[in-house]
Amino acid sequence: MRTYETTYSGLYRSRDGIVFGVCRGLADHLDISVTGVRIATVVGALFTGFWPAVFVYGVAALLMKKEPYVRW
């Protein structure tokens, strides 16, 4: 159950993500399935030789802000 506001604009890392929340944040922003984004990330990592995709994911994790948190 989410305890923070989900009506925000912009691209944020999700607080419910598995690893840094980048894939879930991107899926929430684009309103698509998080499973599809994760599969695309893994396939991209396999086809780029793993390290370029890991580098891009890491940069995205560093640059994206965390999803806003609102206490109830």
PQR file of N, CA, C, O and H, with PARSE charges and radii, in Angstrom:
ATOM      1  N   MET A   1       0.840  -1.179   0.000 -0.4000 1.5000
ATOM      2  CA  MET A   1       0.000   0.000   0.000 -0.0000 2.0000
ATOM      3  C   MET A   1       0.883   1.238   0.000  0.5500 1.7000
ATOM      4  O   MET A   1       1.790   1.365   0.822 -0.5500 1.4000
ATOM      5  N   ARG A   2       0.619   2.122  -0.899 -0.4000 1.5000
ATOM      6  CA  ARG A   2       1.409   3.341  -0.989 -0.0000 2.0000
ATOM      7  C   ARG A   2       0.935   4.343   0.048  0.5500 1.7000
ATOM      8  O   ARG A   2      -0.264   4.529   0.253 -0.5500 1.4000
ATOM      9  H   ARG A   2      -0.118   2.019  -1.567  0.4000 1.0000
ATOM     10  N   THR A   3       1.892   4.980   0.695 -0.4000 1.5000
ATOM     11  CA  THR A   3       1.565   5.983   1.703 -0.0000 2.0000
ATOM     12  C   THR A   3       2.028   7.356   1.261  0.5500 1.7000
ATOM     13  O   THR A   3       2.324   8.215   2.092 -0.5500 1.4000
ATOM     14  H   THR A   3       2.866   4.828   0.528  0.4000 1.0000
ATOM     15  N   TYR A   4       2.089   7.559  -0.014 -0.4000 1.5000
ATOM     16  CA  TYR A   4       2.514   8.853  -0.526 -0.0000 2.0000
ATOM     17  C   TYR A   4       1.640   9.213  -1.703  0.5500 1.7000
ATOM     18  O   TYR A   4       0.981   8.366  -2.306 -0.5500 1.4000
ATOM     19  H   TYR A   4       1.848   6.861  -0.689  0.4000 1.0000
ATOM     20  N   GLU A   5       1.654  10.459  -2.004 -0.4000 1.5000
ATOM     21  CA  GLU A   5       0.785  10.968  -3.059 -0.0000 2.0000
ATOM     22  C   GLU A   5       1.263  10.497  -4.428  0.5500 1.7000
ATOM     23  O   GLU A   5       2.454  10.553  -4.733 -0.5500 1.4000
ATOM     24  H   GLU A   5       2.190  11.147  -1.515  0.4000 1.0000
ATOM     25  N   THR A   6       0.320  10.031  -5.252 -0.4000 1.5000
ATOM     26  CA  THR A   6       0.690   9.536  -6.572 -0.0000 2.0000
ATOM     27  C   THR A   6       0.274  10.488  -7.683  0.5500 1.7000
ATOM     28  O   THR A   6       0.425  10.162  -8.861 -0.5500 1.4000
ATOM     29  H   THR A   6      -0.647   9.986  -5.004  0.4000 1.0000
ATOM     30  N   THR A   7      -0.240  11.643  -7.334 -0.4000 1.5000
ATOM     31  CA  THR A   7      -0.605  12.622  -8.357 -0.0000 2.0000
ATOM     32  C   THR A   7       0.493  13.675  -8.433  0.5500 1.7000
ATOM     33  O   THR A   7       0.404  14.722  -7.791 -0.5500 1.4000
ATOM     34  H   THR A   7      -0.363  11.908  -6.378  0.4000 1.0000
ATOM     35  N   TYR A   8       1.512  13.398  -9.208 -0.4000 1.5000
ATOM     36  CA  TYR A   8       2.626  14.305  -9.375 -0.0000 2.0000
ATOM     37  C   TYR A   8       2.991  14.323 -10.853  0.5500 1.7000
ATOM     38  O   TYR A   8       2.573  13.451 -11.614 -0.5500 1.4000
ATOM     39  H   TYR A   8       1.584  12.548  -9.729  0.4000 1.0000
ATOM     40  N   SER A   9       3.745  15.286 -11.239 -0.4000 1.5000
ATOM     41  CA  SER A   9       4.174  15.345 -12.633 -0.0000 2.0000
ATOM     42  C   SER A   9       5.684  15.204 -12.676  0.5500 1.7000
ATOM     43  O   SER A   9       6.382  15.547 -11.722 -0.5500 1.4000
ATOM     44  H   SER A   9       4.084  15.995 -10.620  0.4000 1.0000
ATOM     45  N   GLY A  10       6.165  14.710 -13.764 -0.4000 1.5000
ATOM     46  CA  GLY A  10       7.601  14.537 -13.930 -0.0000 2.0000
ATOM     47  C   GLY A  10       8.006  13.078 -13.806  0.5500 1.7000
ATOM     48  O   GLY A  10       7.191  12.206 -13.502 -0.5500 1.4000
ATOM     49  H   GLY A  10       5.599  14.432 -14.539  0.4000 1.0000
ATOM     50  N   LEU A  11       9.269  12.841 -14.046 -0.4000 1.5000
ATOM     51  CA  LEU A  11       9.834  11.502 -14.003 -0.0000 2.0000
ATOM     52  C   LEU A  11      10.575  11.335 -12.687  0.5500 1.7000
ATOM     53  O   LEU A  11      11.516  12.075 -12.399 -0.5500 1.4000
ATOM     54  H   LEU A  11       9.931  13.549 -14.293  0.4000 1.0000
ATOM     55  N   TYR A  12      10.151  10.365 -11.890 -0.4000 1.5000
ATOM     56  CA  TYR A  12      10.747  10.108 -10.593 -0.0000 2.0000
ATOM     57  C   TYR A  12      11.071   8.633 -10.434  0.5500 1.7000
ATOM     58  O   TYR A  12      10.458   7.783 -11.079 -0.5500 1.4000
ATOM     59  H   TYR A  12       9.387   9.764 -12.124  0.4000 1.0000
ATOM     60  N   ARG A  13      12.052   8.327  -9.561 -0.4000 1.5000
ATOM     61  CA  ARG A  13      12.297   6.945  -9.171 -0.0000 2.0000
ATOM     62  C   ARG A  13      11.204   6.545  -8.197  0.5500 1.7000
ATOM     63  O   ARG A  13      10.854   7.314  -7.302 -0.5500 1.4000
ATOM     64  H   ARG A  13      12.550   9.018  -9.038  0.4000 1.0000
ATOM     65  N   SER A  14      10.671   5.362  -8.363 -0.4000 1.5000
ATOM     66  CA  SER A  14       9.606   4.897  -7.501 -0.0000 2.0000
ATOM     67  C   SER A  14      10.160   4.442  -6.156  0.5500 1.7000
ATOM     68  O   SER A  14      11.275   3.924  -6.079 -0.5500 1.4000
ATOM     69  H   SER A  14      10.955   4.737  -9.090  0.4000 1.0000
ATOM     70  N   ARG A  15       9.389   4.635  -5.110 -0.4000 1.5000
ATOM     71  CA  ARG A  15       9.767   4.135  -3.790 -0.0000 2.0000
ATOM     72  C   ARG A  15       9.440   2.654  -3.642  0.5500 1.7000
ATOM     73  O   ARG A  15       9.897   2.016  -2.693 -0.5500 1.4000
ATOM     74  H   ARG A  15       8.484   5.055  -5.172  0.4000 1.0000
ATOM     75  N   ASP A  16       8.656   2.096  -4.564 -0.4000 1.5000
ATOM     76  CA  ASP A  16       8.282   0.682  -4.515 -0.0000 2.0000
ATOM     77  C   ASP A  16       9.107  -0.171  -5.466  0.5500 1.7000
ATOM     78  O   ASP A  16       8.762  -1.330  -5.693 -0.5500 1.4000
ATOM     79  H   ASP A  16       8.285   2.614  -5.334  0.4000 1.0000
ATOM     80  N   GLY A  17      10.167   0.353  -6.020 -0.4000 1.5000
ATOM     81  CA  GLY A  17      10.969  -0.371  -6.996 -0.0000 2.0000
ATOM     82  C   GLY A  17      11.832  -1.442  -6.353  0.5500 1.7000
ATOM     83  O   GLY A  17      12.040  -1.451  -5.140 -0.5500 1.4000
ATOM     84  H   GLY A  17      10.448   1.294  -5.836  0.4000 1.0000
ATOM     85  N   ILE A  18      12.331  -2.344  -7.187 -0.4000 1.5000
ATOM     86  CA  ILE A  18      13.180  -3.423  -6.697 -0.0000 2.0000
ATOM     87  C   ILE A  18      14.622  -2.940  -6.534  0.5500 1.7000
ATOM     88  O   ILE A  18      15.198  -3.051  -5.452 -0.5500 1.4000
ATOM     89  H   ILE A  18      12.163  -2.337  -8.173  0.4000 1.0000
ATOM     90  N   VAL A  19      15.208  -2.401  -7.619 -0.4000 1.5000
ATOM     91  CA  VAL A  19      16.578  -1.887  -7.569 -0.0000 2.0000
ATOM     92  C   VAL A  19      16.525  -0.409  -7.940  0.5500 1.7000
ATOM     93  O   VAL A  19      16.420  -0.075  -9.120 -0.5500 1.4000
ATOM     94  H   VAL A  19      14.740  -2.311  -8.499  0.4000 1.0000
ATOM     95  N   PHE A  20      16.595   0.463  -6.973 -0.4000 1.5000
ATOM     96  CA  PHE A  20      16.570   1.926  -7.135 -0.0000 2.0000
ATOM     97  C   PHE A  20      15.245   2.481  -7.655  0.5500 1.7000
ATOM     98  O   PHE A  20      15.051   3.694  -7.578 -0.5500 1.4000
ATOM     99  H   PHE A  20      16.681   0.192  -6.014  0.4000 1.0000
ATOM    100  N   GLY A  21      14.336   1.687  -8.172 -0.4000 1.5000
ATOM    101  CA  GLY A  21      13.030   2.150  -8.615 -0.0000 2.0000
ATOM    102  C   GLY A  21      13.003   2.835  -9.966  0.5500 1.7000
ATOM    103  O   GLY A  21      12.027   3.512 -10.289 -0.5500 1.4000
ATOM    104  H   GLY A  21      14.494   0.702  -8.235  0.4000 1.0000
ATOM    105  N   VAL A  22      14.050   2.678 -10.766 -0.4000 1.5000
ATOM    106  CA  VAL A  22      14.119   3.356 -12.063 -0.0000 2.0000
ATOM    107  C   VAL A  22      13.078   2.789 -13.028  0.5500 1.7000
ATOM    108  O   VAL A  22      12.341   3.550 -13.654 -0.5500 1.4000
ATOM    109  H   VAL A  22      14.843   2.129 -10.503  0.4000 1.0000
ATOM    110  N   CYS A  23      13.011   1.477 -13.153 -0.4000 1.5000
ATOM    111  CA  CYS A  23      12.069   0.861 -14.102 -0.0000 2.0000
ATOM    112  C   CYS A  23      10.620   1.149 -13.717  0.5500 1.7000
ATOM    113  O   CYS A  23       9.804   1.470 -14.581 -0.5500 1.4000
ATOM    114  H   CYS A  23      13.610   0.858 -12.645  0.4000 1.0000
ATOM    115  N   ARG A  24      10.296   1.039 -12.443 -0.4000 1.5000
ATOM    116  CA  ARG A  24       8.927   1.315 -12.007 -0.0000 2.0000
ATOM    117  C   ARG A  24       8.584   2.788 -12.180  0.5500 1.7000
ATOM    118  O   ARG A  24       7.462   3.114 -12.567 -0.5500 1.4000
ATOM    119  H   ARG A  24      10.959   0.779 -11.741  0.4000 1.0000
ATOM    120  N   GLY A  25       9.511   3.672 -11.905 -0.4000 1.5000
ATOM    121  CA  GLY A  25       9.269   5.094 -12.099 -0.0000 2.0000
ATOM    122  C   GLY A  25       9.030   5.428 -13.564  0.5500 1.7000
ATOM    123  O   GLY A  25       8.145   6.220 -13.888 -0.5500 1.4000
ATOM    124  H   GLY A  25      10.423   3.407 -11.590  0.4000 1.0000
ATOM    125  N   LEU A  26       9.823   4.822 -14.455 -0.4000 1.5000
ATOM    126  CA  LEU A  26       9.637   5.032 -15.882 -0.0000 2.0000
ATOM    127  C   LEU A  26       8.301   4.463 -16.342  0.5500 1.7000
ATOM    128  O   LEU A  26       7.603   5.088 -17.141 -0.5500 1.4000
ATOM    129  H   LEU A  26      10.542   4.179 -14.192  0.4000 1.0000
ATOM    130  N   ALA A  27       7.941   3.285 -15.845 -0.4000 1.5000
ATOM    131  CA  ALA A  27       6.666   2.674 -16.215 -0.0000 2.0000
ATOM    132  C   ALA A  27       5.489   3.505 -15.712  0.5500 1.7000
ATOM    133  O   ALA A  27       4.501   3.679 -16.426 -0.5500 1.4000
ATOM    134  H   ALA A  27       8.507   2.777 -15.196  0.4000 1.0000
ATOM    135  N   ASP A  28       5.589   4.013 -14.499 -0.4000 1.5000
ATOM    136  CA  ASP A  28       4.520   4.866 -13.968 -0.0000 2.0000
ATOM    137  C   ASP A  28       4.389   6.149 -14.780  0.5500 1.7000
ATOM    138  O   ASP A  28       3.278   6.602 -15.055 -0.5500 1.4000
ATOM    139  H   ASP A  28       6.391   3.872 -13.919  0.4000 1.0000
ATOM    140  N   HIS A  29       5.516   6.731 -15.161 -0.4000 1.5000
ATOM    141  CA  HIS A  29       5.493   7.970 -15.929 -0.0000 2.0000
ATOM    142  C   HIS A  29       4.882   7.769 -17.312  0.5500 1.7000
ATOM    143  O   HIS A  29       4.120   8.611 -17.787 -0.5500 1.4000
ATOM    144  H   HIS A  29       6.418   6.363 -14.937  0.4000 1.0000
ATOM    145  N   LEU A  30       5.217   6.653 -17.955 -0.4000 1.5000
ATOM    146  CA  LEU A  30       4.707   6.368 -19.295 -0.0000 2.0000
ATOM    147  C   LEU A  30       3.372   5.632 -19.275  0.5500 1.7000
ATOM    148  O   LEU A  30       2.769   5.406 -20.325 -0.5500 1.4000
ATOM    149  H   LEU A  30       5.836   5.969 -17.568  0.4000 1.0000
ATOM    150  N   ASP A  31       2.909   5.260 -18.082 -0.4000 1.5000
ATOM    151  CA  ASP A  31       1.650   4.532 -17.898 -0.0000 2.0000
ATOM    152  C   ASP A  31       1.646   3.213 -18.684  0.5500 1.7000
ATOM    153  O   ASP A  31       0.702   2.904 -19.411 -0.5500 1.4000
ATOM    154  H   ASP A  31       3.399   5.444 -17.230  0.4000 1.0000
ATOM    155  N   ILE A  32       2.733   2.448 -18.513 -0.4000 1.5000
ATOM    156  CA  ILE A  32       2.847   1.132 -19.127 -0.0000 2.0000
ATOM    157  C   ILE A  32       3.212   0.108 -18.053  0.5500 1.7000
ATOM    158  O   ILE A  32       3.445   0.466 -16.898 -0.5500 1.4000
ATOM    159  H   ILE A  32       3.500   2.699 -17.922  0.4000 1.0000
ATOM    160  N   SER A  33       3.260  -1.146 -18.435 -0.4000 1.5000
ATOM    161  CA  SER A  33       3.552  -2.232 -17.501 -0.0000 2.0000
ATOM    162  C   SER A  33       5.006  -2.183 -17.050  0.5500 1.7000
ATOM    163  O   SER A  33       5.914  -2.031 -17.867 -0.5500 1.4000
ATOM    164  H   SER A  33       3.071  -1.437 -19.373  0.4000 1.0000
ATOM    165  N   VAL A  34       5.218  -2.312 -15.750 -0.4000 1.5000
ATOM    166  CA  VAL A  34       6.579  -2.328 -15.227 -0.0000 2.0000
ATOM    167  C   VAL A  34       7.303  -3.593 -15.665  0.5500 1.7000
ATOM    168  O   VAL A  34       8.524  -3.575 -15.818 -0.5500 1.4000
ATOM    169  H   VAL A  34       4.480  -2.436 -15.087  0.4000 1.0000
ATOM    170  N   THR A  35       6.588  -4.682 -15.868 -0.4000 1.5000
ATOM    171  CA  THR A  35       7.210  -5.917 -16.335 -0.0000 2.0000
ATOM    172  C   THR A  35       7.811  -5.727 -17.724  0.5500 1.7000
ATOM    173  O   THR A  35       8.910  -6.212 -17.996 -0.5500 1.4000
ATOM    174  H   THR A  35       5.596  -4.697 -15.744  0.4000 1.0000
ATOM    175  N   GLY A  36       7.111  -5.038 -18.585 -0.4000 1.5000
ATOM    176  CA  GLY A  36       7.628  -4.762 -19.922 -0.0000 2.0000
ATOM    177  C   GLY A  36       8.883  -3.915 -19.889  0.5500 1.7000
ATOM    178  O   GLY A  36       9.816  -4.155 -20.656 -0.5500 1.4000
ATOM    179  H   GLY A  36       6.219  -4.644 -18.364  0.4000 1.0000
ATOM    180  N   VAL A  37       8.915  -2.925 -19.007 -0.4000 1.5000
ATOM    181  CA  VAL A  37      10.096  -2.072 -18.891 -0.0000 2.0000
ATOM    182  C   VAL A  37      11.268  -2.882 -18.357  0.5500 1.7000
ATOM    183  O   VAL A  37      12.394  -2.721 -18.828 -0.5500 1.4000
ATOM    184  H   VAL A  37       8.157  -2.731 -18.384  0.4000 1.0000
ATOM    185  N   ARG A  38      11.019  -3.752 -17.378 -0.4000 1.5000
ATOM    186  CA  ARG A  38      12.094  -4.581 -16.833 -0.0000 2.0000
ATOM    187  C   ARG A  38      12.624  -5.568 -17.870  0.5500 1.7000
ATOM    188  O   ARG A  38      13.832  -5.790 -17.961 -0.5500 1.4000
ATOM    189  H   ARG A  38      10.104  -3.883 -16.996  0.4000 1.0000
ATOM    190  N   ILE A  39      11.728  -6.156 -18.645 -0.4000 1.5000
ATOM    191  CA  ILE A  39      12.160  -7.078 -19.701 -0.0000 2.0000
ATOM    192  C   ILE A  39      12.982  -6.328 -20.741  0.5500 1.7000
ATOM    193  O   ILE A  39      14.017  -6.825 -21.187 -0.5500 1.4000
ATOM    194  H   ILE A  39      10.747  -5.976 -18.571  0.4000 1.0000
ATOM    195  N   ALA A  40      12.534  -5.139 -21.132 -0.4000 1.5000
ATOM    196  CA  ALA A  40      13.281  -4.336 -22.101 -0.0000 2.0000
ATOM    197  C   ALA A  40      14.656  -3.962 -21.550  0.5500 1.7000
ATOM    198  O   ALA A  40      15.627  -3.915 -22.305 -0.5500 1.4000
ATOM    199  H   ALA A  40      11.694  -4.736 -20.770  0.4000 1.0000
ATOM    200  N   THR A  41      14.754  -3.698 -20.261 -0.4000 1.5000
ATOM    201  CA  THR A  41      16.034  -3.373 -19.644 -0.0000 2.0000
ATOM    202  C   THR A  41      16.980  -4.562 -19.687  0.5500 1.7000
ATOM    203  O   THR A  41      18.159  -4.410 -20.009 -0.5500 1.4000
ATOM    204  H   THR A  41      13.966  -3.737 -19.647  0.4000 1.0000
ATOM    205  N   VAL A  42      16.471  -5.745 -19.365 -0.4000 1.5000
ATOM    206  CA  VAL A  42      17.303  -6.953 -19.391 -0.0000 2.0000
ATOM    207  C   VAL A  42      17.729  -7.277 -20.814  0.5500 1.7000
ATOM    208  O   VAL A  42      18.891  -7.607 -21.053 -0.5500 1.4000
ATOM    209  H   VAL A  42      15.513  -5.869 -19.104  0.4000 1.0000
ATOM    210  N   VAL A  43      16.810  -7.188 -21.754 -0.4000 1.5000
ATOM    211  CA  VAL A  43      17.146  -7.457 -23.160 -0.0000 2.0000
ATOM    212  C   VAL A  43      18.166  -6.438 -23.657  0.5500 1.7000
ATOM    213  O   VAL A  43      19.108  -6.794 -24.364 -0.5500 1.4000
ATOM    214  H   VAL A  43      15.866  -6.920 -21.561  0.4000 1.0000
ATOM    215  N   GLY A  44      17.982  -5.182 -23.292 -0.4000 1.5000
ATOM    216  CA  GLY A  44      18.951  -4.153 -23.661 -0.0000 2.0000
ATOM    217  C   GLY A  44      20.321  -4.435 -23.069  0.5500 1.7000
ATOM    218  O   GLY A  44      21.340  -4.223 -23.725 -0.5500 1.4000
ATOM    219  H   GLY A  44      17.217  -4.892 -22.718  0.4000 1.0000
ATOM    220  N   ALA A  45      20.348  -4.909 -21.837 -0.4000 1.5000
ATOM    221  CA  ALA A  45      21.629  -5.254 -21.206 -0.0000 2.0000
ATOM    222  C   ALA A  45      22.295  -6.416 -21.932  0.5500 1.7000
ATOM    223  O   ALA A  45      23.513  -6.417 -22.109 -0.5500 1.4000
ATOM    224  H   ALA A  45      19.520  -5.081 -21.303  0.4000 1.0000
ATOM    225  N   LEU A  46      21.519  -7.394 -22.349 -0.4000 1.5000
ATOM    226  CA  LEU A  46      22.086  -8.543 -23.060 -0.0000 2.0000
ATOM    227  C   LEU A  46      22.629  -8.149 -24.426  0.5500 1.7000
ATOM    228  O   LEU A  46      23.680  -8.645 -24.834 -0.5500 1.4000
ATOM    229  H   LEU A  46      20.530  -7.393 -22.205  0.4000 1.0000
ATOM    230  N   PHE A  47      21.938  -7.270 -25.139 -0.4000 1.5000
ATOM    231  CA  PHE A  47      22.362  -6.902 -26.487 -0.0000 2.0000
ATOM    232  C   PHE A  47      23.453  -5.832 -26.525  0.5500 1.7000
ATOM    233  O   PHE A  47      24.101  -5.659 -27.558 -0.5500 1.4000
ATOM    234  H   PHE A  47      21.085  -6.868 -24.807  0.4000 1.0000
ATOM    235  N   THR A  48      23.669  -5.116 -25.431 -0.4000 1.5000
ATOM    236  CA  THR A  48      24.708  -4.090 -25.432 -0.0000 2.0000
ATOM    237  C   THR A  48      25.985  -4.562 -24.751  0.5500 1.7000
ATOM    238  O   THR A  48      26.938  -3.794 -24.618 -0.5500 1.4000
ATOM    239  H   THR A  48      23.143  -5.256 -24.592  0.4000 1.0000
ATOM    240  N   GLY A  49      26.010  -5.785 -24.332 -0.4000 1.5000
ATOM    241  CA  GLY A  49      27.201  -6.277 -23.656 -0.0000 2.0000
ATOM    242  C   GLY A  49      27.172  -6.020 -22.160  0.5500 1.7000
ATOM    243  O   GLY A  49      28.224  -5.996 -21.522 -0.5500 1.4000
ATOM    244  H   GLY A  49      25.235  -6.409 -24.441  0.4000 1.0000
ATOM    245  N   PHE A  50      26.018  -5.832 -21.599 -0.4000 1.5000
ATOM    246  CA  PHE A  50      25.744  -5.700 -20.172 -0.0000 2.0000
ATOM    247  C   PHE A  50      26.204  -4.370 -19.576  0.5500 1.7000
ATOM    248  O   PHE A  50      25.377  -3.655 -19.010 -0.5500 1.4000
ATOM    249  H   PHE A  50      25.163  -5.851 -22.117  0.4000 1.0000
ATOM    250  N   TRP A  51      27.483  -4.007 -19.676 -0.4000 1.5000
ATOM    251  CA  TRP A  51      27.989  -2.828 -18.984 -0.0000 2.0000
ATOM    252  C   TRP A  51      27.419  -1.505 -19.467  0.5500 1.7000
ATOM    253  O   TRP A  51      27.165  -0.641 -18.627 -0.5500 1.4000
ATOM    254  H   TRP A  51      28.155  -4.588 -20.136  0.4000 1.0000
ATOM    255  N   PRO A  52      27.199  -1.283 -20.749 -0.5600 1.5000
ATOM    256  CA  PRO A  52      26.589   0.003 -21.138  0.2800 2.0000
ATOM    257  C   PRO A  52      25.187   0.187 -20.542  0.5500 1.7000
ATOM    258  O   PRO A  52      24.834   1.289 -20.123 -0.5500 1.4000
ATOM    259  N   ALA A  53      24.401  -0.872 -20.504 -0.4000 1.5000
ATOM    260  CA  ALA A  53      23.052  -0.773 -19.929 -0.0000 2.0000
ATOM    261  C   ALA A  53      23.122  -0.547 -18.420  0.5500 1.7000
ATOM    262  O   ALA A  53      22.323   0.210 -17.868 -0.5500 1.4000
ATOM    263  H   ALA A  53      24.688  -1.767 -20.845  0.4000 1.0000
ATOM    264  N   VAL A  54      24.064  -1.195 -17.757 -0.4000 1.5000
ATOM    265  CA  VAL A  54      24.237  -0.990 -16.318 -0.0000 2.0000
ATOM    266  C   VAL A  54      24.676   0.447 -16.048  0.5500 1.7000
ATOM    267  O   VAL A  54      24.228   1.060 -15.078 -0.5500 1.4000
ATOM    268  H   VAL A  54      24.713  -1.810 -18.206  0.4000 1.0000
ATOM    269  N   PHE A  55      25.544   0.986 -16.894 -0.4000 1.5000
ATOM    270  CA  PHE A  55      25.993   2.363 -16.745 -0.0000 2.0000
ATOM    271  C   PHE A  55      24.826   3.334 -16.911  0.5500 1.7000
ATOM    272  O   PHE A  55      24.664   4.249 -16.104 -0.5500 1.4000
ATOM    273  H   PHE A  55      25.908   0.488 -17.681  0.4000 1.0000
ATOM    274  N   VAL A  56      24.015   3.143 -17.949 -0.4000 1.5000
ATOM    275  CA  VAL A  56      22.860   4.018 -18.196 -0.0000 2.0000
ATOM    276  C   VAL A  56      21.861   3.922 -17.041  0.5500 1.7000
ATOM    277  O   VAL A  56      21.314   4.936 -16.608 -0.5500 1.4000
ATOM    278  H   VAL A  56      24.147   2.399 -18.604  0.4000 1.0000
ATOM    279  N   TYR A  57      21.624   2.705 -16.543 -0.4000 1.5000
ATOM    280  CA  TYR A  57      20.713   2.514 -15.416 -0.0000 2.0000
ATOM    281  C   TYR A  57      21.252   3.238 -14.177  0.5500 1.7000
ATOM    282  O   TYR A  57      20.493   3.887 -13.457 -0.5500 1.4000
ATOM    283  H   TYR A  57      22.069   1.881 -16.896  0.4000 1.0000
ATOM    284  N   GLY A  58      22.541   3.127 -13.934 -0.4000 1.5000
ATOM    285  CA  GLY A  58      23.149   3.796 -12.786 -0.0000 2.0000
ATOM    286  C   GLY A  58      23.075   5.307 -12.883  0.5500 1.7000
ATOM    287  O   GLY A  58      22.795   5.987 -11.896 -0.5500 1.4000
ATOM    288  H   GLY A  58      23.157   2.600 -14.519  0.4000 1.0000
ATOM    289  N   VAL A  59      23.327   5.834 -14.077 -0.4000 1.5000
ATOM    290  CA  VAL A  59      23.222   7.287 -14.280 -0.0000 2.0000
ATOM    291  C   VAL A  59      21.779   7.736 -14.069  0.5500 1.7000
ATOM    292  O   VAL A  59      21.532   8.771 -13.450 -0.5500 1.4000
ATOM    293  H   VAL A  59      23.554   5.282 -14.879  0.4000 1.0000
ATOM    294  N   ALA A  60      20.831   6.959 -14.582 -0.4000 1.5000
ATOM    295  CA  ALA A  60      19.410   7.299 -14.381 -0.0000 2.0000
ATOM    296  C   ALA A  60      19.065   7.273 -12.894  0.5500 1.7000
ATOM    297  O   ALA A  60      18.327   8.136 -12.417 -0.5500 1.4000
ATOM    298  H   ALA A  60      21.032   6.118 -15.085  0.4000 1.0000
ATOM    299  N   ALA A  61      19.585   6.301 -12.164 -0.4000 1.5000
ATOM    300  CA  ALA A  61      19.317   6.217 -10.724 -0.0000 2.0000
ATOM    301  C   ALA A  61      19.893   7.419  -9.988  0.5500 1.7000
ATOM    302  O   ALA A  61      19.310   7.887  -9.010 -0.5500 1.4000
ATOM    303  H   ALA A  61      20.184   5.600 -12.552  0.4000 1.0000
ATOM    304  N   LEU A  62      21.027   7.918 -10.449 -0.4000 1.5000
ATOM    305  CA  LEU A  62      21.635   9.081  -9.795 -0.0000 2.0000
ATOM    306  C   LEU A  62      20.939  10.387 -10.155  0.5500 1.7000
ATOM    307  O   LEU A  62      20.835  11.282  -9.316 -0.5500 1.4000
ATOM    308  H   LEU A  62      21.501   7.539 -11.244  0.4000 1.0000
ATOM    309  N   LEU A  63      20.463  10.506 -11.382 -0.4000 1.5000
ATOM    310  CA  LEU A  63      19.878  11.767 -11.841 -0.0000 2.0000
ATOM    311  C   LEU A  63      18.396  11.925 -11.518  0.5500 1.7000
ATOM    312  O   LEU A  63      17.918  13.044 -11.331 -0.5500 1.4000
ATOM    313  H   LEU A  63      20.547   9.779 -12.063  0.4000 1.0000
ATOM    314  N   MET A  64      17.674  10.826 -11.451 -0.4000 1.5000
ATOM    315  CA  MET A  64      16.232  10.905 -11.186 -0.0000 2.0000
ATOM    316  C   MET A  64      15.987  11.165  -9.700  0.5500 1.7000
ATOM    317  O   MET A  64      16.626  10.553  -8.843 -0.5500 1.4000
ATOM    318  H   MET A  64      18.061   9.917 -11.603  0.4000 1.0000
ATOM    319  N   LYS A  65      15.072  12.063  -9.405 -0.4000 1.5000
ATOM    320  CA  LYS A  65      14.694  12.332  -8.021 -0.0000 2.0000
ATOM    321  C   LYS A  65      13.786  11.220  -7.519  0.5500 1.7000
ATOM    322  O   LYS A  65      13.117  10.553  -8.307 -0.5500 1.4000
ATOM    323  H   LYS A  65      14.553  12.560 -10.101  0.4000 1.0000
ATOM    324  N   LYS A  66      13.766  11.022  -6.198 -0.4000 1.5000
ATOM    325  CA  LYS A  66      12.844  10.056  -5.611 -0.0000 2.0000
ATOM    326  C   LYS A  66      11.424  10.587  -5.700  0.5500 1.7000
ATOM    327  O   LYS A  66      11.192  11.796  -5.715 -0.5500 1.4000
ATOM    328  H   LYS A  66      14.310  11.564  -5.558  0.4000 1.0000
ATOM    329  N   GLU A  67      10.494   9.670  -5.757 -0.4000 1.5000
ATOM    330  CA  GLU A  67       9.082  10.032  -5.810 -0.0000 2.0000
ATOM    331  C   GLU A  67       8.711  10.836  -4.564  0.5500 1.7000
ATOM    332  O   GLU A  67       9.131  10.487  -3.461 -0.5500 1.4000
ATOM    333  H   GLU A  67      10.682   8.688  -5.744  0.4000 1.0000
ATOM    334  N   PRO A  68       7.930  11.910  -4.724 -0.5600 1.5000
ATOM    335  CA  PRO A  68       7.548  12.720  -3.561  0.2800 2.0000
ATOM    336  C   PRO A  68       6.826  11.889  -2.499  0.5500 1.7000
ATOM    337  O   PRO A  68       6.039  10.999  -2.821 -0.5500 1.4000
ATOM    338  N   TYR A  69       7.098  12.188  -1.262 -0.4000 1.5000
ATOM    339  CA  TYR A  69       6.545  11.471  -0.126 -0.0000 2.0000
ATOM    340  C   TYR A  69       5.635  12.406   0.657  0.5500 1.7000
ATOM    341  O   TYR A  69       6.038  13.507   1.032 -0.5500 1.4000
ATOM    342  H   TYR A  69       7.736  12.911  -1.001  0.4000 1.0000
ATOM    343  N   VAL A  70       4.410  11.962   0.901 -0.4000 1.5000
ATOM    344  CA  VAL A  70       3.476  12.771   1.670 -0.0000 2.0000
ATOM    345  C   VAL A  70       2.984  11.952   2.852  0.5500 1.7000
ATOM    346  O   VAL A  70       2.436  10.865   2.674 -0.5500 1.4000
ATOM    347  H   VAL A  70       4.083  11.068   0.596  0.4000 1.0000
ATOM    348  N   ARG A  71       3.180  12.472   4.059 -0.4000 1.5000
ATOM    349  CA  ARG A  71       2.704  11.767   5.260 -0.0000 2.0000
ATOM    350  C   ARG A  71       1.220  12.029   5.449  0.5500 1.7000
ATOM    351  O   ARG A  71       0.737  13.131   5.188 -0.5500 1.4000
ATOM    352  H   ARG A  71       3.626  13.356   4.204  0.4000 1.0000
ATOM    353  N   TRP A  72       0.516  11.033   5.893 -0.4000 1.5000
ATOM    354  CA  TRP A  72      -0.929  11.159   6.124 -0.0000 2.0000
ATOM    355  C   TRP A  72      -1.212  11.553   7.517  0.5500 1.7000
ATOM    356  O   TRP A  72      -2.375  11.705   7.892 -0.5500 1.4000
ATOM    357  H   TRP A  72       0.909  10.138   6.104  0.4000 1.0000
TER
END
